[in-house]
Amino acid sequence: MTQTTKHQKLDSIWKRGCDFLGTEHAILGGAMSWISERNLVSAISNAGGFGIIACGSMNPDMLAAEIKATFELTKKPFGVNLITMHPELDALIDVCTELKVSHVVLAGGLPSSASIKRIKEGGAKAICFSPALILAKKLIRSGADALVIEGSEAGGHIGPVSTSVLVQEILPYIAKVPVFVAGGIGNGKMMASYMKLGASGCQIGTRFVCSTECVAHENFKKAFIKANARDAMPTVQIDPKFPVIPVRALQNKGTQEFMEFQKKTADKFHNNEATQKEAQLEIEHYWVGALRNAAIDGDVENGSLMAGQCVGMVKSEQPVSEIINEFTEQAEEALTVFEQP
Ligand SMILES: Cc1cc2nc3c(=O)[nH]c(=O)nc-3n(C[C@H](O)[C@H](O)[C@H](O)COP(=O)(O)O)c2cc1C
């Protein structure tokens, strides 16, 4: 357990976010498949942030085991991130309800009102990603208790619009629920600036990958420490008639292999060997496997090194508490500077 410092300005500016999450700091540890498991999640929560388990492709039993194991490691609040296209989504929500998870995040596509309702009826708060203002309003009407807006600087699956533009388009117009900002947040000064613009807190992924408590393979962590912002590039859609969601990752042999896989999968769709949904699901399965290869097995040549642009700010392996302390110190300092005449 870490001792954390009080920051007067920060404590006041992110109070809404902290109250919503039940935490000391309104810093969400963005769910990362394979990586955001019991160890990283509990470390973030124990350091005063809000850890989030990445359910990814887990089945309900696996998710239940992960949640129970996380409860063993922390008494502080944490959440669970579920992918909306998971074929057992309802059963996964029910696991969260049974185990009394306080917050459920719905990611990977626009969630249905029914999923949001199911989470809330189970007693948890529903957090949803919103890629545009119009969708933010729709999600709030559907019952979302908070929103995350994530820009294209982020690691993993990304939308087309940068964080700085989304913030301007969405933050001033959403007052009803807390909004957390994600994507490209590499230090506390940036975090403070988004809160000055109305965010209730921030979600951070890439900066937590090289934490001591994170189970990612040492090869994966070394690749992060070596990389610069420009190495973290999005994949491109090679067939205009076959949409795929871009993934931001460090370039390697695996990136090239994905382009070939994408072409083969698109051909299957055009030849009526698979429906668009089936073909897109194949692409998603590809990513799940490729990320595991790199992040867990350490094959950083052929696997996927999903990383955000702020990877260039990852300089060493550090304990989670140290990373969070850096963010809060820098944010408090920035807020003090903003207030000077
Ligand atoms: C390796 C990696 C895996 C990720 N996996 C997921 C995921 O399974 N579900 C999800 O909602 N977001 C996922 N993300 C996005 C993070 O939760 C987070 O929103 C993002 O990393 C924030 O941007 P940043 O990397 O610039 O800090 C992933 C990001 C990375 C870097």
The ligand as an SDF file (V2000), in Angstrom:
LIG
                    3D

 31 33  0  0  0  0  0  0  0  0999 V2000
   -1.4710   -2.9870  -25.2600 C   0  0  0  0  0  0  0  0  0  0  0  0
   -2.8190   -2.3270  -25.2140 C   0  0  0  0  0  0  0  0  0  0  0  0
   -3.9750   -3.1180  -25.1530 C   0  0  0  0  0  0  0  0  0  0  0  0
   -5.2440   -2.5260  -25.0570 C   0  0  0  0  0  0  0  0  0  0  0  0
   -6.3640   -3.3170  -24.9510 N   0  0  0  0  0  0  0  0  0  0  0  0
   -7.5760   -2.7400  -24.7570 C   0  0  0  0  0  0  0  0  0  0  0  0
   -8.7310   -3.5410  -24.5070 C   0  0  0  0  0  0  0  0  0  0  0  0
   -8.6620   -4.7640  -24.4470 O   0  0  0  0  0  0  0  0  0  0  0  0
   -9.9340   -2.9040  -24.3270 N   0  0  0  0  0  0  0  0  0  0  0  0
  -10.0280   -1.5310  -24.3470 C   0  0  0  0  0  0  0  0  0  0  0  0
  -11.1250   -1.0040  -24.1640 O   0  0  0  0  0  0  0  0  0  0  0  0
   -8.9420   -0.7440  -24.5830 N   0  0  0  0  0  0  0  0  0  0  0  0
   -7.7330   -1.3050  -24.7610 C   0  0  0  0  0  0  0  0  0  0  0  0
   -6.6270   -0.5160  -24.9070 N   0  0  0  0  0  0  0  0  0  0  0  0
   -6.7650    0.9650  -24.7350 C   0  0  0  0  0  0  0  0  0  0  0  0
   -6.4950    1.3700  -23.2610 C   0  0  0  0  0  0  0  0  0  0  0  0
   -7.4880    0.8750  -22.4060 O   0  0  0  0  0  0  0  0  0  0  0  0
   -6.4430    2.8840  -23.0680 C   0  0  0  0  0  0  0  0  0  0  0  0
   -7.6950    3.4730  -23.2870 O   0  0  0  0  0  0  0  0  0  0  0  0
   -5.4120    3.5590  -23.9600 C   0  0  0  0  0  0  0  0  0  0  0  0
   -4.2050    2.8470  -23.8750 O   0  0  0  0  0  0  0  0  0  0  0  0
   -5.2370    4.9950  -23.5440 C   0  0  0  0  0  0  0  0  0  0  0  0
   -4.3270    5.6520  -24.3690 O   0  0  0  0  0  0  0  0  0  0  0  0
   -2.7330    5.7070  -24.0840 P   0  0  0  0  0  0  0  0  0  0  0  0
   -2.2090    4.3780  -24.4610 O   0  0  0  0  0  0  0  0  0  0  0  0
   -2.2760    6.7870  -24.9720 O   0  0  0  0  0  0  0  0  0  0  0  0
   -2.5480    6.0070  -22.6240 O   0  0  0  0  0  0  0  0  0  0  0  0
   -5.3580   -1.1000  -25.0380 C   0  0  0  0  0  0  0  0  0  0  0  0
   -4.1860   -0.3210  -25.1120 C   0  0  0  0  0  0  0  0  0  0  0  0
   -2.9250   -0.9120  -25.1940 C   0  0  0  0  0  0  0  0  0  0  0  0
   -1.6980   -0.0370  -25.2310 C   0  0  0  0  0  0  0  0  0  0  0  0
  1  2  1  0
  2  3  1  0
  2 30  2  0
  3  4  2  0
  4  5  1  0
  4 28  1  0
  5  6  2  0
  6  7  1  0
  6 13  1  0
  7  8  2  0
  7  9  1  0
  9 10  1  0
 10 11  2  0
 10 12  1  0
 12 13  2  0
 13 14  1  0
 14 15  1  0
 14 28  1  0
 15 16  1  0
 16 17  1  0
 16 18  1  0
 18 19  1  0
 18 20  1  0
 20 21  1  0
 20 22  1  0
 22 23  1  0
 23 24  1  0
 24 25  2  0
 24 26  1  0
 24 27  1  0
 28 29  2  0
 29 30  1  0
 30 31  1  0
M  END
$$$$
